[in-house]
Amino acid sequence: MSKKYNLSEYAKRLDREGYSAIFHGLTLKKAYGKREVIDSALVAAEKPYSLGIDENVDSLIENSFLTEPGQDENIFGSLRDKIGRIKISNIVMLVDNGCNYACRYCQIEENMEAKQKRFKMSSETAAKALDLYEKNSEGASKRTVTITGGEPLMNVPTVRYIIERTRKIPNTRRIVFTNGSLVTEELANYFSKSDTLMLVS
């Protein structure tokens, strides 16, 4: 049966130098291809389309990048119903999307749209995220909390809050992913004493 499909409202497309990437914010799946191939697949799907005609279109449909009307809500609902029952072991906390550098290769800097504003995660928001993380990672033999940005050390109070809070969660490894330029001797000593690993980009 032929159906019409559209790009999922949870899918974000990025075009660069003749290539396209699509990222699905709910499923965390990614698709890559030449821009004209992606364009062609999207156009074909907007018309009544039957599975089996084009493998590129089929793949985008099967991975929920292209959805029928109402299907996005079903996908969201199925994930929402699992909250509280999913066992996880890792969490990545983006505490500040600002940075003191402007590297051209940076995923954050290069892909941030003009309408997006700089934000800093508050300790209150971090607390809510860690409440859910602790609940849903209970029983995990090894847990990992990665603190990142932007440059996370532009928001040291929240970084310190996350470290102190996660020191109370059993079997939890802490990682700070930083460009290294804002690491003071005091911070280096603090990370060492709190058994926090620094990864320097």
N, C-alpha and C positions, 0 to 999 in steps of 0.2 A: 504494500500500500504506500502511495506517495504522500509525503508530509512536508510541511514547510518548517525550516529550522532557522534560528537566529543565533548570533553570538551570545553566549550566556552573560547575564548581567554581572556575574562574578568573575568573568574573564577579562583580563587586561591585555591589550595588544600593544607591542612596541615595535616600531619599524626603524631600521638603521641600515644604510648603505646596501639596499637591495635585498635585505633579509628581514624576516618577521619572527617575533617570539610572542607566544601567548602564554599567560600564566593564569591559572584558575585559583582564586583566592580561598575557595572552600576545600577543594580536593588537594591543593598544592601541586597539581600536575602542571607540566610545562610541555609546550610544543614549539618546534623550530622548523623553519623552512624558507625557501626563496619567497620573496614578497609576492611575485606573480602567481606562484602556486597557491599561497594562502588566499590571495584575492580571488582567484578562480574558484577555490573550494567554497568560499563564503558566498559568492554569487550563485553557484550551483545549488547550494543548500537553501537559499531564499525562495527558489522556485519549488514547486512540488517535486520532492526528491525521493527515490527509492534506494534503500541500501543495496550495495553490490555494484553500483554503477561506477563509482570512483573511490579508490582505496583511501585517498587523502581525505575526502569528505567523510567516509565511513569511520576513519580513525578519530576525526574531530568529534563526531557524534558519539561514538563508543566511549570516549573519554570525557564527555559532558562539556566540551568547549562549545559545541553547537547543541542547542536544546529546543524542544517544542514549547509553545506557550504553556505556562504553568509548571513546567518541569523544574525550573530553578527553585520554586517554592518547595517542591517535593524533596529535592536534594538537600536544601537547607533544613527542612523538617526532619529528615532521617538523621542528619548529623546532630541536630539539636536534641533529639530524643536520646542520643547516646551520651550526652554530657552527664557526668557523674558515674558513668559505667565504663568509660574508656580508661584503661591503665596506660599511663605514659611514664617516661623516665627522663625526658629532656624538655627544657624550656629555654627559649631565646628571648631576652628582654631588651628591647631597644629603648634606652633611657633618655636619649637626646638625639634628634636627627640633625642637629647642627654640628659643624666641624670647624676647627681652626685652620684646616687646609682645604684646598679645592681641587683634589686630584681628578684628572679627566677620566680616569678609568673607574672611578667610584660608582657603585651601584646606586647609592643614595643620592649623591650630588647630581649625577648625570641624568637620572630618571625622575627627579622631583619636578612636578608641574608647577607653573607659576602660582596657581591658586592654593597650593599647599603652603602652610605656614610652619615655621619652626615650632617645635614643641619640646617640652621637658616632661618626662614622666614624674609624677609626684610620688611621695612615699605612700600616700593613701592608695593610689592606683597600683603601685607595686605590691602593697599588702593584699589587695583583692586578688591579683594574679597569683600570688604565692599561696593564698588560701586555697584556690582551685587546684593549683599545682600539687600542693601537699596532699590534698584529698585524693586526687586522681593518680598520684604516683605511689600511694601507700602499698607497701609490699614489694616494690621494685628493689632488686638487689643492689643496683647502682643508679644514682640520679646525677644529672648534670644541669647546672644553671649557667647559661652563657649571658654575659652582660655586654651589650654592644651599642653601636650608634650607626650613623654619625660617629662622633667621638664621645664615648661614654664619660670620659673624665671632665667633660664640660658640665656634668651634673653629678659631682662627687657626693652630695648628701644622699641622693637616692642610691648610688652605687654602694655607699657604706651601709645604708639601710638593708639592701638586698643581701649583702655579705653577712651582716650580723644576724639577720633573720634565717638565712639558710644554714648558718653554723648550728642551728638548733634542729635542723631536719636531718635525720640519720642517713648515712651513706650518700651524702651529697657533695659532689665536686663543684667548685666554683671556677669560672673562667671569665676574665676580662679581656675583651678583644679591642685593642687600642692602637693608635698610631705611635704611641710612646712619647710624644713630645711634651705631654703635660704630667709625666710621671716624676714626682719629686722624691727626694730621699725618704721623706716621711711616708708618702704613699707606698713606695717600694717596701719599706719596713712593715707597713700595715698589711700589705698583700702577703708578704712572707709569713708573718705571725698568724694571719688568719687562714693560712694554707690555701691561698687563692692563686691560681695560675694566670700569668699574663701572657697573652699571645700578641706579639707586635707585628702589625702589617708592614 
